[in-house]
Amino acid sequence: MQILQDENLREKPIGSALNYTWAALSANWKNSAVIAGLLLLLSLFQAIPMVGMIAAIAQGIVSSALAYWVVEKLTSSTNLKSFKEGVESAGPKEMLFRFIAPASGFYLGIVITTIIFMAATALIFWLIGGSAMFGIFSEQMSGDQMTIAQTTIFETIIPVTIFILVTATFFGYIWPLVYGYALLQRSFSDALNALFMLFSTRFWSAAFTMQYFKV
């Protein structure tokens, strides 16, 4: 399924992406200044105790809403000119708050998946570390230094390396596909559920086909 209408994005992805980015910023400098000012203000509020957490959440949701709006304009524009006209005619309220619902679901999904990965990381490292320490302690009792070294390598270094590679694959290769899919959703629940496609075998399979590299 073709999502982007401008063929230049397919033929010249890097150059076209830079042109669209500049168009989004320069089409309406007033909007850009208002958005930048709001995000900066929310960043400053984060330094205030108690209020900071609310400001951080608000900034995350507003930033996500802006991303949803840009994607909406990008997918509905046939070329750079129509995209720029769409950005120019919009107001800051539309840009920041039109997609608050899916942006909130997207942000919540990010928080939940981050917690899952943090918990999984802590558990895996605890199990690896605990197993290695138990093995080393047991071998110290027998004095077999060679077995200690082997235990350290096979029970600590190798599992940690595998874990790092799998995590890197998740976020470096599968994540862009999930991120793009989530930004096409238009409701809170759909955007939230889209983030969990990170754990979907269907998305993993799709990421290892040639269609993954096509616009």
Secondary structure as the mmCIF struct_conf table of DSSP 4:
data_model
#
loop_
_struct_conf.conf_type_id
_struct_conf.id
_struct_conf.beg_label_comp_id
_struct_conf.beg_label_asym_id
_struct_conf.beg_label_seq_id
_struct_conf.end_label_comp_id
_struct_conf.end_label_asym_id
_struct_conf.end_label_seq_id
TURN_TY1_P TURN_TY1_P1 GLU A 7 GLU A 7
HELX_RH_AL_P HELX_RH_AL_P1 ASN A 8 GLU A 11
BEND BEND1 LYS A 12 LYS A 12
HELX_RH_AL_P HELX_RH_AL_P2 PRO A 13 SER A 26
BEND BEND2 ALA A 27 ALA A 27
HELX_RH_AL_P HELX_RH_AL_P3 TRP A 29 PHE A 45
TURN_TY1_P TURN_TY1_P2 GLN A 46 ALA A 47
BEND BEND3 ILE A 48 ILE A 48
TURN_TY1_P TURN_TY1_P3 PRO A 49 MET A 50
HELX_RH_AL_P HELX_RH_AL_P4 VAL A 51 SER A 76
BEND BEND4 THR A 78 ASN A 79
HELX_RH_AL_P HELX_RH_AL_P5 LEU A 80 SER A 89
HELX_RH_AL_P HELX_RH_AL_P6 PRO A 92 PHE A 97
TURN_TY1_P TURN_TY1_P4 ARG A 98 PHE A 99
HELX_RH_AL_P HELX_RH_AL_P7 ILE A 100 SER A 142
TURN_TY1_P TURN_TY1_P5 GLY A 143 GLY A 143
HELX_RH_AL_P HELX_RH_AL_P8 GLN A 145 THR A 152
HELX_RH_PI_P HELX_RH_PI_P1 ILE A 153 ILE A 157
HELX_RH_AL_P HELX_RH_AL_P9 ILE A 158 THR A 169
HELX_RH_PI_P HELX_RH_PI_P2 PHE A 170 ILE A 174
HELX_RH_AL_P HELX_RH_AL_P10 TRP A 175 ALA A 182
TURN_TY1_P TURN_TY1_P6 LEU A 183 LEU A 184
BEND BEND5 SER A 187 SER A 187
HELX_RH_AL_P HELX_RH_AL_P11 PHE A 188 LEU A 195
HELX_RH_3T_P HELX_RH_3T_P1 PHE A 196 PHE A 199
HELX_RH_AL_P HELX_RH_AL_P12 THR A 201 ALA A 207
TURN_TY1_P TURN_TY1_P7 PHE A 208 PHE A 208
BEND BEND6 THR A 209 THR A 209
HELX_RH_3T_P HELX_RH_3T_P2 MET A 210 PHE A 213
#
